[in-house]
Amino acid sequence: MTETERLRAVFDYLRENKIVRNQQDFVERIGSDKSTVSQILNGRIPIPNILFGKVVAAFPQFDEGWLRSGEGSMLKPSVQQTSYGDHSPNVNGDGNHFGGCASIDRAFTTLDNSLAQNAAMLKTLDAALAEIAAQRELVAQSMAQTAMLIQLLQNQK
């Protein structure tokens, strides 16, 4: 199975289990754009490396190793199907559901996915803030050097 076929299997699984409604919903949840995902799913372009992480961050029930290489299982071992037939993933793997209510299970799955996306965004923001701090330090050093050069030029007059 190719990477594209594996991504298609993930998308089909999510849609069949009513975790995502359609391709647009999938795209929004992974934080990509519809054109790119459409081209990938139709085999026109290869999957960018960053997309694997986005899929797993949005849907932690999937095994990133399987998605990348095809080795192992599509679902992480801790993810189990429910016994009452709605096929909602039980991300905790403990088999406990609130009275068999599929909508609550889906709400928790959505919440888990949102939290994973937020964690990924926070990491990105932290990295951006660190880069901004480094750039500010470089600007401060540059300004100090410029001031010294101006002083030297004024002293030569």
Secondary structure in CASP SS format (residue, H / E / C, confidence):
PFRMAT SS
TARGET T0000
AUTHOR 0000-0000-0000
METHOD secondary structure of the structure
MODEL  1
M C 1.00
T C 1.00
E H 1.00
T H 1.00
E H 1.00
R H 1.00
L H 1.00
R H 1.00
A H 1.00
V H 1.00
F H 1.00
D H 1.00
Y H 1.00
L H 1.00
R H 1.00
E H 1.00
N C 1.00
K C 1.00
I C 1.00
V C 1.00
R C 1.00
N C 1.00
Q H 1.00
Q H 1.00
D H 1.00
F H 1.00
V H 1.00
E H 1.00
R H 1.00
I H 1.00
G C 1.00
S C 1.00
D C 1.00
K H 1.00
S H 1.00
T H 1.00
V H 1.00
S H 1.00
Q H 1.00
I H 1.00
L H 1.00
N C 1.00
G C 1.00
R C 1.00
I C 1.00
P C 1.00
I C 1.00
P C 1.00
N H 1.00
I H 1.00
L H 1.00
F H 1.00
G H 1.00
K H 1.00
V H 1.00
V H 1.00
A H 1.00
A H 1.00
F C 1.00
P C 1.00
Q C 1.00
F E 1.00
D C 1.00
E H 1.00
G H 1.00
W H 1.00
L H 1.00
R H 1.00
S H 1.00
G C 1.00
E C 1.00
G C 1.00
S C 1.00
M C 1.00
L E 1.00
K C 1.00
P C 1.00
S C 1.00
V C 1.00
Q E 1.00
Q E 1.00
T C 1.00
S C 1.00
Y C 1.00
G C 1.00
D C 1.00
H C 1.00
S C 1.00
P E 1.00
N E 1.00
V C 1.00
N C 1.00
G C 1.00
D C 1.00
G C 1.00
N C 1.00
H C 1.00
F C 1.00
G C 1.00
G C 1.00
C C 1.00
A H 1.00
S H 1.00
I H 1.00
D H 1.00
R H 1.00
A H 1.00
F H 1.00
T H 1.00
T H 1.00
L H 1.00
D H 1.00
N H 1.00
S H 1.00
L H 1.00
A H 1.00
Q H 1.00
N H 1.00
A H 1.00
A H 1.00
M H 1.00
L H 1.00
K H 1.00
T H 1.00
L H 1.00
D H 1.00
A H 1.00
A H 1.00
L H 1.00
A H 1.00
E H 1.00
I H 1.00
A H 1.00
A H 1.00
Q H 1.00
R H 1.00
E H 1.00
L H 1.00
V H 1.00
A H 1.00
Q H 1.00
S H 1.00
M H 1.00
A H 1.00
Q H 1.00
T H 1.00
A H 1.00
M H 1.00
L H 1.00
I H 1.00
Q H 1.00
L H 1.00
L H 1.00
Q H 1.00
N H 1.00
Q H 1.00
K C 1.00
END
